[in-house]
């Protein structure tokens, strides 16, 4: 997996997608504005208040989510809730589609659904 530590610019909860603000700090991402989504850096692995250190995964598997999509389906940043995730691609006027990864099976006998985070998906999607 690939991860990096950033400083929180606002309260961040573990599991939230975060973007890099012009301040150099991360905050919960939301797909209703390029400002809060275009510089997506990954999923927060821990929570914290503004000024705290936040570990962010850029590529790799993260579990602990309730994922509604089928195996292989895409997961995007929510346009309605800052720091939220939704199944599929976000569409609609004024929204910025931000793909964060896909639903994958964990090799645990139960095939538990995990989120495979891959920030490169977002860059490839944005180029289309």
N, C-alpha and C positions, 0 to 999 in steps of 0.2 A: 504494500500500500504506500501511498504518498501523502504525507501530511506536513503541515507547517503551523507554527504558532504566530498568532496575531494579537493585537490589543483591541479589546472591545470598545466601540464608540457609543454603544447603548447596551441595555440589558439583552443578553443572548441566552437562550435555553439550549441545552444539549439536544441535538437532532435537527436544529433549524438550519436551513440554507442561509448562508451569509454572503454579503457583497463587500467589496473594498471601497470605502468612501474616499473622497478627495483628501480627507484628513489623514489617510493612511491607516485608519482603524476599520474594523468590521462591524456590521450591523445586520439585523434580519432582512433578508431579501424579499421583495414583492414584485410580481411580474406586471404591475400596472404602470410602470414608469422605467425608462431607460436608466434614470438616476439610481434607482434602488435594485437594479437587476443586471445591467449590462456588464458590470465588473464582478460577477459571481465568482467566488473563490472556492466554495465547497460547503460541506456540512460540518457544523460545530460538534465536536466530540465531548465538550464539557460546556457548562453554563457559567455565567458570571455577569457582574455589573460593569458599567462603563469604567474603563481603566484596567480591568482584569485581563489576564492572559487567556486566550481561547485557542485550543488546538483545533485545527480544521483539516478534515480529510479531503483531498483533491481527487484521489483515485483509490478504490478498494471497497470491500464489502462492509456494510453497517447493518446490524440487526437491532430489533427492538421496536420496529415500526409495524403498524397495521397497514398492510399493502393490499389494496383491492384489485389491482391489475393482475392479469395472467402472467405466467413466467415469460420473460422476454419483452414485456410491455414497457413503454417509456414512462418516466416520472418527471414532472416539471415543478417549478416554483409556482406557488399559488398566486393568482391575481387578486384574490380577495383578502387573504390573511398574511400579514408580514411574518415570514419564517415558516409558512405552511407549505405542504407538498400536495400535489394532486396527480391522479393517474392521467396519462396522455399528455398531449401538447396543449398549452393555453392558446386560445384564439380570441378574436374579437377586436373591434376598433379601439385603439389606444393602449392595447396590451402588448407586452413584449414577451414572446415565447422564450422561455429559458429552460432548456432540458438539463437535468442534473444527473440522470442515470437511468437504470432499468431494474426491473424486478427479476431476481435470479434465485434458483434453489440453493439452499445450504446443504452440504453433504452430511446430513445428520440422521438419515433414516426416515425422517418425517418430511424431508424436502421443505423445511421452513423457508418462507419467503424472506429474502434479504434485499436491501437496496444496494446495488452495485453503483457506486458513485464514479462518474467519469466526466470531469469538467470539459474534456475535449469534445464531448458530444455537443455541448452548447455552442462552441466555436464553429463546429462543422454545420450545425443547424442554422446558425445565424448567417452563414455564408451562402445559403441556398437562395 
